[in-house]
Each structure stands twice: as structure tokens, then as C-alpha cells.
Amino acid sequence: MFSYYHLIPTDDSAWMDLLPRKLLRDEDEIEWGMMYRKMKTLGGFEASGDFLKEVPLHDVRLHPTSQHGRAQQTNLEYLLMLDSDSLIWNFRQTAGLSTPGTPYKGWEDPTCELRGHFVGHYLSATAQMWASTHNQTLKDKMSAIVDNLSLCQKKIGSGYLSAFPSEEFDRFEAVKPVWAPYYTIHKILAGLLDQYTFADNAQALKMVTWMVEYFYNRVHNVISKYSVERHYTALNEETGGMNDVLYKLYAITGDAKHLLLAHLFDKPCFLGVLAVQADDISGFHANTHIPIVIGAQMRYEVTGDPLYKYFFMNIVNSSHSYATGGTSVGEFWSDPKRLASTLNTENEESCTTYNMLKVSRHLFRWTKETAYADYYERALTNGVLGIQRGTQPGVMIYMLPLGRGTSKARSYHGWGKPFDSFWCCYGTGIESFSKLGDSIYFEEEKEAPALFIIQYISSFLDWKSGQIVLNQTVDPVNSWDPYLRVMLTFSSAEGTGISSTLNLRIPIWTDSNGAKAALNGQTLSVPAPGSFLTVTRKWSPGDILTLQLPFSLRTEAIKDDRPEYASIQAILYGPYLLAAHTSGNWDIKTGSVRSLSDWITPIPSSYNNLLVSLSQGSGSSSFVIANLNESIGLDKFPETGTDAANHATFRLVINYLSTKLSSANDVKGKPVMLELFDLPGKVVVQRGKDKNLGIADMSTSKDTSAFLLVPGLDGKNTTVSLESESNKGCYVYSETVSANASLKLVCSSESSGAGFSQAASFVMNNGINQYHPISFVAKGTPRNFLLAPLSTFKDESYAAYLNIST
């Protein structure tokens, strides 16, 4: 095992340059050389090229109106918003150049030891976004930043380039406290290399090789002055993916020094554990070590060394991952199969999901196994798409809370700010949303080329080796029509085209019953879930391939082997994790049911037409009828995507079906109940004349929950009043129009004047919140739950798991 715990360099002279100075005797030098030869003999592998090839981002375009297209556009707007002078301010200061503009705050503040890391991410993100969109404004901006960084590097003169002085590395090499300088250097190297790879910026590659020469010499000095052990001791710090970027660089340059330095950033104390296939990652900082694994994967691609290929993913998926596909609590791995104790506000650091997607992507390219594509879909859907706050540019989260009653807004970091946060997860976030098209398609180049479609995301592909242009259209997913519907339409890019094969993933979450496929209307046989539908032909313009896959509801127990936690389960709909709207309660007893469909039912699309919010004005302020901690009163008009918006949204429940209703206005003059949006089955009830309104179960309070929706007593066309059906002439009434004011049922009289009419009149608008198209009601006791995809939550409270019993 010695060869895997230490170096496997490929160049004798580079190895001998590392001879520690303290070894002065000739025999020591001979032993040093023999050590290398022994390692080379033990560790000699040939790189394998039999991998699926990445389809260039330049050849993929997302449909702009799709969920992924909107997320990409939101990110593009953020990249363009950021000020170039502010981004490079610290670099120019470190180089001794003038510093126009103002530096950013957060982790890019001039006093932060990690400053500069986000700029590296920015270079990667803009390079990938350029490839994804060919936005010329963005290309001009990123090219100018590379030019400015080159000026900084030339001014320093040694090859060093960073936003902080090299003194941080003096402390790092002396094993003194410092915050991860190589982490930042990795981001800068990776960003510049991406500028070369995606945008053909040759200057960026020159900058990378000069930087690497500088750090090769630094590492050489540490090893020759002290020992390899001293170097590895210093590496007990977060160093990002230094090995990964160096293996990538070696694949471009073929320079043995680049390969040797990559080996020196492999982390033996961690990779050695994986080499002997031991599940001993508990207590390790997750995002320090996942990039090391990615580097080991690149080591395999470059050198053929297979030692670390698969076991890591098996460990994480079997013992350390949540139903989202994500991992880590408080940034660390916990004890294996003990995740029930970890659910809180600090789960699933976003960076770890970003990196785990890279791990699974490599594995799929090597194996073509659908399990890795299934994982990618789950983690992307639940752990990436939900870290943006809707379409607000530059508002993202650090952690994804998974506890009960948690919220993305109430973790330690909460939602970040566009110009004041710049956390590590902001860096990986802007990268994730710049390359959403990079794992939809993979190709196999051979005499008859093959295309693997592993993600169903609406997009265009110019498949050059297959000589076709493909338009993938995915119908929006909903809960009331439980099918994934995909249509592929073909046109020829170069005339007649050639014979080629399409492989379409049949996800493990679907069911053979109801699965359909057709080519130009002719039925195709659909294989079992967990395999590929394979179609070979000479594609012609106008060909249409359709695929219909049924969605299924399922529960998934949390990864915890203690019997007392067996009831902690997630509910999934295809790849979507359904979270429950709740401020803390997560218990549900389902009774004796035979299937999930007996107690989890879809919300019909028509229900959104019957969602209303009722408000009154006071001066320039507006107040809405809302659920105020199990009582009904007035609250300040809330922002959408909040608990308060949920509490102020009601569904009009009609007791008759004689008339087809298209909107809430059709209900005027008819009896209705007001069902609480986030408490399905609970309605507003009357407790008697001159008494406050309350909340009760719909099934037991029909006599006290019916109201007539009548024209507003104030005579305005824009208002309605709520008259009790059982106490005619009595109306919902607000004594004062202010926050936390209670609402009562008050009866009018001949002496009632304009004040009464105004207090009993409300403006009725569409509901402040709406049901997501993928929404369900989980029915049980002591309460029902409204379920929706976790990725769609903003500030609302939720539980990612429920405590389900019979």
C-alpha cells in the first residue's frame, strides 16, 4: 500500500529534485532513488480513454422558459451585476497597483484571509456561462478581468498571484494558524484554466503555468528542507481541489512537474482509508475531502490508477446522504447511519452537493450505469435548484436545513446578500447555475456515434458527431397528471446525417406500468427502470421520439439503523423531495392504508383559481385576514414566499358542484368555507355572535364554517363581505385595522352606520401564495400536511422528513 500513501511520480529527475537536504550521504541518495523505482513498479498504470465524452457546453442551449433556463438567466444577471473593480481590488492592492473602486465585503473583504476565492469561482462561472449563452457582454467583462490579473502577476514578478500576500503560505508551511490559502489558490487556478478551456484564452493558460511553477518551487523547498511528511502535515487544512486542477493541467501540458505536484496534493491520510475500503469518514470536514476524491478520479483518468474509483460514492450514498442526495451536518460527516440525530438548520452545505455532482458525473462517464445519473438528477433537483431565492439575482443559501420547522431563511447564514456575502457556497453556486447544461448529454465517439441522454431538461443540442440538431422538450411536471413527458424532435445539421444511437435513461424511480415510447408514432418497447432505451437509426429532419414515464410516490427511510428512528421518512415524487409546510409538528398517523395514494392525494390545478386573500386598508398600510397562531385576525400584508403569506391565503371551498367555477368571483353570493392554505382540512369557524373567529376541522364544523360571499357592505365594487350562513345579518368584522387585531362575528342593526359597513368589508384578491404544480395533501392525524418540492421553498417553514406511523 506504500505506493498509494505516498507519491507515484513519473519522472526520475523530478523525484530526485525532492531529495531532502538533510540526507547528505551517498547511500541516502541511492535509497531515495530506489524508493521511487519501487513505487513506480508497484504503481504503474496506463491511462484509460474508454470513457463517455462530455458534450461541449457551447453545443447545448437551455430553453429560456424552463426551470433550468430561468435559474441560468438569474445567475447571468448576477454575474453581470458584479463590479469588476470591486472583484479585483484585493489583487491589485496585493500587487502594489492602484485600487480604483471599493472592495466587496463578506469573504472578499480586505481583512478576510480567504479573499480572492470568489474571484476564482467567478472566472470559472463566467467561462462556463459564456459557453452556455455566448453573451458577449459577459465575455468582454471576464476577459478584462483576466487582463487585470495578468498585470498583477507581472507586477509581483514571481508567478505568484492572489488577493492576499504570500505570507499566508509562510504560516501554512510552518503549520501555523491560517485560513486555507491553497483553497483560494485552487479556485484561481481552476478559474484561469476554465477561461482557457471554455473561452480559448491562451493568456490565462500562461498565467496558470507560471503560478504552478511558483508553487512547485514552494513545495519543493518544504520537502527538501524538511520532509514529505512535513508537507503532508501542512496539508491537514482545506486545500480545495489542488490535485484535481493539477491533473487537468498535466493533461494539457504533459509537464512531469505538473503531475508530480498533483501527486503531492493527494491526501494520503484520507485516500488511504478509501483504498482499504473502510467507512471511516466520520468526523472529516466534508468539503475539504470531496475535492480530494475528485482529484483522485482525475488521477485515474490521467494515469489509470483505479484505487479510489468507486468506494467513496458507495460510502456516502449508503450511510451519509439525505433524501435530497446531499451530505454533511455543520460541514462535517457524522457517524454512519445515524442521520436522524443530525436534522437541524445546518445540513447539506451547498458546496458539498456541487462537488458530489462532480463525483457522480465522473462515475457515470466511466461506467454508463444509470444509478449515477439517477443520483445526479436527485442532487441537482433538490440540492442545487433550490439554493437560489426564486429569480432574485445573487440571493443564495449556504446550508440547506432539513430539520422540522426549519427554513432556508433561518439557518446560521440564512439567505446571502449579492454584494456582502461571497461565501464558499456563493462561489460554487454561481458555477452550478452556469453549467446546468453540462450533464444532460454525453457521447460515445465510434464509427456509429452514440448519444446518452441522462437528464430530462428542456434544451437544444447541436450534436456535431451525430450530425443532427436535437430539441428536447419536457412538459412541466405536476401532481394531478403523474407522467414525465419528453419529446425529441430532430433536424439535420449537415445534410443527410449518419446512423447513430440514442440512449435514453429510464430512471429508477419510474414504473414499467404506464411507460410508453414512440418513434414517429410507432410504439417502442420500454425497458425496465434502471436501464436505457436504445434507438439506432439514420435520423431524418422531422423525426419525433416521445417518451412517457409515470411518476410514483414513495417514502424513503432516513439513513439510520436504530429501530426507534425507522418512522422518520421522506416522501418523494419521482426525483422531487416533497417537504411539508409546518412550523414544527412532523407527526402523522396514517391509519390502516394499503398504499401511499390512500393518504397522499394530489391538489387539482383548479384549486389555484379559488385561492384568495382578503385585506383592509388603513392609511397607506394594508392588512390581511390571517391565521394568527390558531386564531383569525389581521396581519401586515406579507411578502410572497413567507409563512405570513401562507397564513394569509385561503381556499374557497364550495358545498355544491352545480356550476363550473373558473375563478373566485364566480363564488360571490354563494356559501363557502375558508380553508387555510398551509393547514389543509382546517377552516375558519364562527364561535357565536360577538366572539372571535377560530379554526377547526372541516369535517366536524360544517354548521359553523359556512359564509356567504356577498358584495361589500361599503358599496364599493372592489370589496366583499363575509356573512354567516347560520346567523343571517352577522358579518366578519374588524374592530380596528391594525396588526394582530382580532376578527369577530358581529351582527348589523338599523343603527349600524358607515363605520360598521367599512369594518365588515374586505378587498378580495388572488391568494398571495399559490399551490405549486407539484403539490399534495398528506392526510392523517393529528393534522394534514401540504406537501411541495423542497427546491421551491423560499422563507416558509418546512420539514424535509415526517414521522410517519399507523
N, C-alpha and C positions, 0 to 999 in steps of 0.2 A: 504493500500500500504506500510505500515511501514516495513513489513517483507522483502519487496524486495529492499527497500532503504538501509537496514542495513543487519545484519548477520542472517543466519539461521543455527547456529551450531547444531551439533547432539550429543554433549557430555556435560552434565551439569558441570562436573568438569573443562573441558577446558574453558567453558564460565566463570565460577567463577574465574578462574585464571586471567581473564582480568579485574576484578573489579578495577576501578581507585582508586589509593591510596588516592585521595582527598575525597572519600566517606568514611568517618570514622564511621558514625553512624550505628547501627544495622539495623534501618529501611531502610537506603540506600542500605544495602546489600540485604535485603529482596526484595526491589523494583527492584534491579538489577536481582535477580533470577526470579522474576515474569515477567520481560521484556522478558527474554529468553523463559519462558514457553509460553507466549503469542505468540511470534514469531514462536515457534516450532509448536504450534497448527494451526496458520494461514498458515504456510509454509510447512507442512508435505506432502511429495510426495513420491511415490515409483518409483525407477529407472525402466525404461522400457528396456527390452532386445530385443524387436522386431524390430531390425534394420538389414539391409543388412550387411554382414560381409566383411571386407577387404580381398581380396586375397593377401597372403603374397608376398612381392617383391621377395623373394627367388624363387618363383614359376613362375615368369614372366621373359622372356628374349626378348629384342627388337631385331628386325632384324638389323644387323650392317650397312646395306647399306641404310636403310630408313632415312628419315629426322630426326626422333627422335633418331634413333640409332647413327647417326653422331653427333648430338648435345650431346648425352650422352658421346660418346667417346672423344669429345673435352673437356668436363668437367673433365673426368677421367684423361686426360693428364695434366690438370691444377692442380688437386688435388695432383698428383704425383710430379709435378714440385716444389711445395712449400716446403721450407726448415723447418724441424721440430724444429731445434734450434731457428730459427728466430720467428716461431709462438709462442713458449712458453717462449721467452726471458723475456717478462714483468712479466709473472707469477713467474719465478724464481727470478727475481730481487725483487718483492714484498715479496716473502717468505724469502729473505735473502740467497738464494743459489747462487752458481757460475752461470755465464751467458755466456756460450760459444756461438760463432756465433755473428751475428749482427741483431738487431731488424729491423722489417719492418717499412716502412714509412706510410703515409696516416693516416687512422683512427686506425692503430695499432702502431703508433709512441709512444715512451715512454712518450711524453708530452700530448697525447690525452686522455681526460677523459673517452672516450668510449673504450679505448684499452681493448682487450680481447674478445670483442663481436664476431669478425670474427672467433676466435678460437672455440667458442661455435658452430657457424654455421658449421665450418669445421668438428667438431665431428659429427654433425647430417648428414652432406653431405657424409662423408666417411662411416658412418654406413649404410646409405641408398644405397650408391654406392656399398658397399661390398655385400649387399643383392641383388643388381641388376646385379652384374657381377661376384662375388666371386673371385675378383682379390686379390691374396694372398699378393702381394707386398703392396697393399693398406691396407690390414688388419694388417699386421705387423707394418706398419707405424702408423696407428691410435691407435693400442694397446700400442705402445711405448709412444705415447703422453699421453694417459690416465695414464700410469705408472708414467710418469714425473709429471703430475698434481697431482697425489696422493702424491708424495713426497713433493710437495709444500704445499698441505693441511696439511699433517702430521707435516711439519716443522713449520707452523703457529700455529697449535695445537688447535685451537678453533672450527674447522669446516669451517671457512671462507676460500673461495677460489676465487681469482680474480686476474686480471692483474694490478689492482690498489689497493692502501691501503684502509682500512675500513674508513678512514677519510672522504671519499666521502659520506658515509652514515650518518656520524655525521652532515654534511651540509644538506643532504637531509631531515633528521628528524627535523632539526632546520628550515626548509623551507628557506634555503639559496641557492643561485645560484650554481648549479652543473648539469653536463650533464648526466642525465638519468642513474644512476648507476644500478637500478633494471632492466633496459633494457638489460644490459650486463649480469647480473646475470641470467636472464631468458634464454639467449642464452646458457650459460654454463650449467645450469640445464637441459635444453632440449637436449643439445648435449650429455651429460653424460647419460641421460635417454634413448636416442636413441641408444647409444652404448650398453646399457643393452638389449633393446628391439630387435634390429636388429642383434646384434653380440654376445648376451649372455655373456656380460662382467659383471660378478657379482660384481667385484671391483667398476665399475662405479656406480652401484646402491647404494653401501655403501657410496660412496662419495656424492651422491645426498642427501641421508637421513641425513648425517652429516651436509651438507650445510644447509638443510632446518631446522634442529634443531637450528642452529645458527641464522637464520633469524626469526624463530618463536620467539626466545627469544628477538631479537631486537624489533620486532613489539609489543610483549607483554610489553616490557619496555616503549615504547612510549605511549601505551594505558593506562597502569596502572599509569604512571607518569602524563600524561595529559588527553587524552580522545580519544575515537574512532574518533571524529571529527578532532582532530589534525592529526591522522593517514591519514584520507581521504584528508585532506588539503595537506599533503605532496605528496599524490598520484596524484596531479594535475601536473604531469610530465609524460614523456613517460616511462612506466614500462614494455613494451613488453607484453608477454602473461604469466605473472606470475600466474594468476588464472588458465590458461589452463594447464600448466605443473604441477601445484599442484593438480588439479583434476585428472590428469593422474597418478600422483604418488599415490594418495589416492586409485585409482582403483587397484593399485598393492599391496599396503601395508595394506590398511584398517585402517590406523592410524588416529584417530579422529583429532589429531593435524594438520595433512596434509589437511584434509577437512576444518577445521576452518581457517587455514591460506589461503587456496584458496578463501573462502568467503571474507576474509579481503582484497583480491586484486580484487574482483569485484568492479567496479567503479560506485557507485550509481548515481552520477550526470549525467552519460551518459546512463547507463542501465535503469534508471528511466524514461528517455524520451522515450525510446523504449517501456517500459512497458505500457505506456499510449498511444502508437501508434501515436506519434507526429513526423512529419517530421521536426525536429529541429536540424539536424546535421550540418547545415551550420556554417562555422567558426571553426569547430573542426578539429584538426590535424588528418588526415585520418589514418595514420599508427600507431598512438597512440591507436586508439579506435577499429579498426577492430580486433586486437588480443584480446581485452576485450570481444568482441562478440563471438569469437571462444571459449574463456574460458567459457562464459555463455552457449554455446552449449554443451561443455563438462560437465558443471554443470547439464544440462538436462539429459545427458546420465548417469551420476553418481547418481543423486538424484531424477530424474523425474520431476524437476521443469520446467514447459513448458513456462514460462512467456515470454522469449526472443527468442522463436524458429524461427519465420518466418519474423517478420515485418522489421527487418533491411535490409534483402535482397530485400524486396519489395521497400523500400525507395530508396536504391542505384540504383536499376535497372530502376525504373520509373522516377527518377529525377536527378541522379548524375552520370550516366555512359555514356561513349562514345561508339561509334560503335565498338571499339576494345573489349569491355567488361570491360575496365579499368576505374578507377576513380581518382579524385583529380587533383588540379591545384596548383602548388607551394607547394605541400604536404598537402593542406587543401581542405575541401569540400566547394564549392562555393554555391551561392543561388540556390535553386531547380529550375530546368527547365530554367536555364539561361546560358547554356553551350556555346552558340555561342560567348559570350564575353570572354570566357576563353581560346580559342585556341591560343597556343603560343608554346614556346620551353620547357616549364616546366610542361607538362601534365603527368598524369599517372605515378606516382612514381612506380618503378618496385616492390617494397616491397608490395604495396597495392594489386597488381594483385596476387602475391604469396599468400597473406592472403585471398583475396576474393575467390580464388580457394578452400581454406580450408572450407570457409563458405558454398559454394555451394555443396561441397563434403559431408559435414555432412547432408545437407538438402536432397540430393538425397538418401543417405543411409536410412534416416528416412521415406521418402515418396514414393520412386520409381517413382517420377514424372520426365518425360523426360525434362521438362523445365530447371531443374537444370543441367542436363547433357549437354543440348544444350549450356547453359551459360559456363559451364566448357570448352567445346570444343572451343567456340569463344575466351574466355580469354586466354586459353593455346596457341591457334594458332596465335593470333595477339599480345598478350601482354607478352608472355614468350619466344616463339621460336625465336623472333626477337631481343632479348636483347644481344645475342652473335654476335660478328662480324665475321660471317661466321664460319670457323673452326680454328680461332686463339684462342688458349687456354688463358684464363684469360683476355680477352678483352670484357668488357660488359658495358652497359649503366645504368645510374641512373634513368633518366627520359625518357619517350617516347614522343617526340614532336609531336603535332597534328595540329599545325598551318600551314598556307600556306607558301610554300617556306622554310620550316624548314628542318633540317637534324639531324640525330642522332649524328653526329659529332659536331654540333654547339649549343647544349644545354649548360646550365651553366657548367655542369660537362663534357659533351662530352663522348667520349669513355675512359674508365678507363685503367690503366696500371696494368699488372699482379702482380707487386711487390711494387706498390706505391699508391694504391687507398684504397682498403679494406673498401669501403663504406658499409652502411647497405644493399644496393641492391646487392653488391657483395656476401654478406652472404646468402641472400635469393636466389640469382642467382645460387650459387653452390649447394644449396639444390634442387631447382627446376629441375636442369638437372641431379640430382642423383636419382630422383624418378619419372621419366617420365612414368614408368610402373605401378604406384600405383593406377591409376584411370581408367584403361582400363576395368578391370573385377571386379565384385562384386558377392558374392554368398549368397544364402539363404539356410541355413542348415536345412533340414527336411527329412522326410522319403524318398521322391523323391527330391534330391537336385536340386536347380535351379541356373543357372549362368546368370548374366546380363552383356551383352557386350555393354558398353556405349560409348566407343571411338574406332574409326576405325584406329588403329595403327598397323603396321606390327609387329607381336610378336608371341612368343611361350608361351603357358600356360600349366603347369603341374597341372591340376585340380584334386587334390587328393580326395576330397569328391565325385566328379563325376566319378573318376577312368578312366579319359581319358586325353590324351595329345592333345592339340589343336594347330594348326598352322594357324594363321590369316595372310593372305597376302593381302595387299591393293595395287592395281595398282597405279603408280604415277599419280597424278591429272594433267590435262592440260585443256586448254581453248577450243581446237578445237574438243575434244571428251567429251562432258559435262556430264560425268557419274562418280560416285563413284562406283568402282567395288571391291568387297570384296569376297575372297574365304576362307572358313574354311575347313581345312582337319583334319581328326580325326585318332588317333591311340590309342590303349588301353594301359594304364599304368599297369593294374593289371589283365590281362586276359580278361574275357568276358565283364567287365563293368557292370553298372547298369542303370536302367531307370532314366533319368534326363531331365531337361527342360532348353533350351536355350532361352533367351530373347534378341533380337537384337533391339537396338534403331533405330527408324525411325525418323530422325531429322526433326525439324520443317521447316528447310529451303528447303526441297526437295518437290517433287510433285508426286502425285499418278500416273499421266500420265507418263508412261515410267518406273515406278518402277517394278522390277522383282526379284523373289527369286525362288530358286530351290534346292531340296534335291535329290542328285544322279540323276539329270536330270529331276526329276518330279516337275512340276510347283507348287509353293506355293502361296497362296493369301497374298498380302502385305497390311497391314492395313494402315490407314491414317497417314500422318505425325503427330508427337507428340505422338506416341504410340510405342508399342513394337510388333515385330514379334515374336511369341511364337511357339517353336517347341519342342515337347516332344517325346522321343523315347529312346530305348536302343541302344546307339551309338556303331557302329562297326568300326574296323580298315578299313580305305579306304573310309568311308563316306565323302561326299563332299557337303557342303552347300554354295551356292553362293547367293550374293545379289548385285543388281544393282540399284543405286539410282540416278536420274537425278539431276544435279546441275542447279540452276536457278540464273540468275542475278536479283538483286533487289536494289532499293535505300531505304535509311533509313534516315529520317529527324533527325537532331540533336535535343537533348532534350532541347528545348527552345520554350516556349509557346507564344513568341512575334511574331505577324504576319510578321514583317519585316525580320525575320530570317527563315521563312518557306522554303526558297530556298536553305539553307545550308544543303546539303545531302551527306551521304556516299554511296558508291557503293560497294556492297558485292556480292561475288560469292560463294554460299554455306556459310561456316563459314569464308571465307577469306575476309578481308577488302582490297579492291583494292585502292592503293594510286596512285596519278597522279604525273608523273615526271614533276616538274615545279619549277622554281626559285621564283615564287611569284604569277603569274597570276592563278586565280582559277575560272574565269567566263567562262561559256559555255552556249550558246543558242542552243537548240536542234532543233528548228523549230517545225512544226506540225508533230509529230510522234505518232504512236499508241502504240508502245511497246519499251522496252529497246533495244531489238535486232535490232531495226531500226537504232539506232545510236551508239550502243556499239557492236563492232564486234571482234571476236577472231583473234589472229595473228596465221597463219598457222605454223606448225612445220618446214616446208621447208624454212621459212624466215631466220632462223639462218644460213643456208648454204650460204646465199647471203649477210651476214654482213661482211664488210671489214674495215680495217684501212690502210691508206696509209702514208708512212713515208719516210723521208730522213735523212741521217746521216751527222754529221759534227764532225770530230774527234771521240771522244769516246761518244758523245751525239747523241740522236735520237730525231727527231721532227716529229710530225704527222699533217696531214691536219685536221683542226678542225673548228668548229663554234665558232668564237670569237665575241660574242655579236652582232649577226646578220650579221657578215661578215665572209668571209672564209680566213683563214691564217694558219700559222704554230704555234704549241704549243709544249711544252716539252712532251715527251712520258709519259702518265699518269699511275697511278695505277688503277687497276680494282676496280669497285665499287665506283667510284667518278663521280662528274659532268663532270670533264675533260674527263674521259673515255667515257661518253655518247656523249660529244661534238665531240669526235674523231672517232666515229663509224658511218658508213653509210650503208644503204641497197642499193644494186644494183637493180634498177627497170628496168625490161626488157619490151620493147614495142612489143614483139612478143611471141607467145606461140607454135611455130612450133617444138621446140626442148625441150625435158625434161632436165632440168638442175639439176645437183647434187651438184655443188659447184661453187664458183665464177670464178674458172679457165675456166669453160665452156663458160663464157661470153666474153672471150678475142676475139677481132676482131669484136665485135658486139656493136650496140648502146645501151647505158644505161643512166639512170638518177641516181643521188646520193641523196637518201632520208635521211634526218637527223634522227638518231636513236630515239632521245627523242622529236622530233617535227614531228610526222607522218603527211604526206601531204606536208611538206616543202622540197624543193630540192635546190641543188646548181645550180645557174644560171650564165650565161655569160652576161656581160653588154657591150660587144663590145671589139674590139681589143685594147690591151694595157691598159685595165681597170680592176679594181679589181673585183674578183668574189663576188657574193652576194647570197642571199637566197630569195626564192619566193614560192608562192603556186604552187604545181604541176599542178593543173587543168588549170592554166592561163599562164603557161610558158613553154609549151612543145617545142616550137621552139628554146628556148634559154637554155634549160636544158639538151639536149642530148649530150653525149660524146661517142666517140669510144674508147674502151679499147684496146689499141694496145701494141705490145711489146715495152719495154723501148727503148727510143732513144739512151741510153748509151750503148746498145748492150748486156747488162747483162741478163742472164736467169731469174734472180730473180726480175726484175723490169717491170713496165708497165708505159705507158704514156697515158694521157687523151687528145685526140684530139677532137676539136669541130666538131660536125657533120655538122653544118651550115657554119662554116668557116674552110674549109679543110686546113691543114698545120699549123693551130694555136693550141697551146697546153697550158695546165695549167702549169704555170711557177713560180718558186720562185726566186726572185732577191737575197735574202740572206737566208741562212739556220740558222734561229735563232727563238727564241720565239717571237710571235706577228708579225712575218714577214707576209706581205700580199701576196696573190696569184693573179696572173693576167692571162689573156689570151694573149699570145704573139705568133706571127707568125714567123716561121723559114724562113731562106733565104739561098742562096748559101754561104753567108759569115758567117752563124752561125757555130760556132765551137763546140769543145768538151764541153765547158762551158755551152752552151745552152742545149746540149743533157743531161748533168748531171742535170741541174736545172729543166728539164722537165720530169725527170724520178723518179719514186717512188716505193718503195718496198710495195707490196700488201700482207697483212696477214689477217688472220681471224679477225673479229671485236674484239676490246679489250673488249667490253661488249657484252653480248648475251641477247636475249629475254628470260625471264623466261618462263617455260612451261605454267604458268598461266598468260598470257598477253593478253590485249585487247587494242583496239583503241576506244576512245570516240570521236565521230565526231560531230563537231558543229562550231559555230563562237564565238569569233574571231579566234579560233585556235582549233586544235585537241589535245588530250592528250593521252600519252602512260600510260596504267594502269598496275600495277603489285602488288602482295601481299605486304603489308606493312612490313611483317616479313622478306622479302628478301632484303630490302634496307640496304645499309651499310652507305656510306658517301653522297649518292646522295640527292639532294633537292627534296622535295615532298610536296604534300598537301593531308592530310588524308580525307578532305571533299572538295567538289566542290560547287560552287554557280551556281546551275542549274536552268535555266529558258527557256521558249519557245520563 
